[in-house]
Amino acid sequence: MPPDKHVVIVGGGFAGVGCAQELAHSGAARITLIDRNNYHQFQPLFYQLATSQLAPRDVGISIRKIFRNRPVVDVKLAEVAKVDPEARSVTTADGHVYKGDFLVMAAGSEANFLNTPGAGRNSFPLYSLVDAERLRSRILQLFEDADRDPALIPEGALNFVIVGAGPTGTEMAGGLADMLRTTVVSEYPDLASSAARIHLVEHGHSVLGAFSDRAHDYALKVLQRQGVEVRLKTKVTAVEPGHVMLSDGSSIRTRCVIWAAGLRAASIAGASGLPLGHGGRIAVESDLSVSGFPGMYALGDFADIAGADGSPLPQLGSVALQSGRCAAKNIEAQIAGKSTRPFHYHDKGIMAMIGRNAAIAEVGEHRHELHGVLAYTMWLGVHLALMTSLQVKIETFIDWAWDYFSRGRGPQLLDRSDAARINWHEDADLEGPDGLRGTSTSTSKPGEESRGTSERH
């Protein structure tokens, strides 16, 4: 007979999948897992999809495939539109209601544009598989346009601006620099690779701010050696279709702004009626439950989880996965009439890939620091281990090996034509600052599809 208790989980990312796997293994409850996508996304590798190093199959796997041998898990493809925490139920956009004895919210995060004018319309976030595919298509379209009409290069066709020098922005800068060296030379021989520019803009005083001072210096030197122009203590104040404005009064012509400046909880958090904490995330107790709502849990990027020192834990896949497993064990304890236990994050360290043979790893309780090839190898191994499917691990390893030894690139497909199309007449009417022409009347919205990106972690 199926278990009596029913758990509804919103989100098929690390947290939601981890919670469902633990519950399915114990057999303590029936599970309904709801996600707006039918695939689990591996966010740490989105930048490699965007730079044509990996294929979509390497960063996304069918959720149904993950649970194909777990009949107690019922996967539903739907977008949650309403949450009723008192009833422990959710209503989807098509009107279906799912109610459980327990409700687990692991709806993930979305880009935080920090109220920057034009950023939501004119930049490309990198927080979903679709984001990565759209960004890849825009990058490739720029190569095609510049190859067809070199006069577009002074208009910013080969200028790439990355906003935010945390792990996402830094890894994207390194990956894009590798792509420029390989793709421009091999696929577009008429283009001079030196014509391309990568600008990494960071409001803070260092690259990879969460890492050590030594790591800051190492990352900065590697990026500069790769040709990345790093601007520290500088803020992007506006993003127009053809340029960005900076806090120092300067501007950069570009048709590709990559937004990596931060996250906030998926928009459904604000409409849930649940208490909010840091970054618009759901405030949780030490056991990941939501105060005042029995049977309610919030996990991963969707939750404001305090670390040992009281400060919010970072929005990392490892935090999400561990919180999912902890919540499952607490639900099992409640079903058995036992007490729940507080969540203790086991911090295995932090890592960042900067490019070929260049990475940083700070591992262990005392943050033992590694740079270079050893850290690069460790980064690959850790991310392979986090992947859900053996098939995906094998395919990803093969793609990495091919990219490393052949110095080639993976599928360079313009498969997101909506993001690839560029109206070169936008933002080009009047003389503006620093020789830039015009102010925008654009209605194009490269980043809008990523708004409301949810149910991921």
Secondary structure, DSSP 8 states (H G I E B T S, - for coil): ---S-EEEEE--SHHHHHHHHHHHHHT-SEEEEEESSSEEE-GGGHHHHHTTSS-HHHHEEEHHHHTTT-TTEEEEE--EEEEETTTTEEEETTS-EEE-SEEEE---EEE--TT-TTHHHH-EE-SSHHHHHHHHHHHHHHHHHHHH-GGGGGGTTTEEEEE--SHHHHHHHHHHHHHIIIIIHHH-TTS-GGG-EEEEE-SSSSSSTTS-HHHHHHHHHHHHHTTEEEE-S--EEEE-SSEEEETTS-EEE-SEEEE-S-EEE-GGGTTS-S-B-GGG-EE--TTSB-TTSTTEEE-GGGEE-B-TTSSB----HHHHHHHHHHHHHHHHHHHTT-----------EEEEEEETTEEEEEETTTTEEEETHHHHHHHHHHHHHH-S-HHHHHHHHHHHHHHHHH---S------HHHH---TTTT-SSB-GGG-B--------TTGGGTT--S--
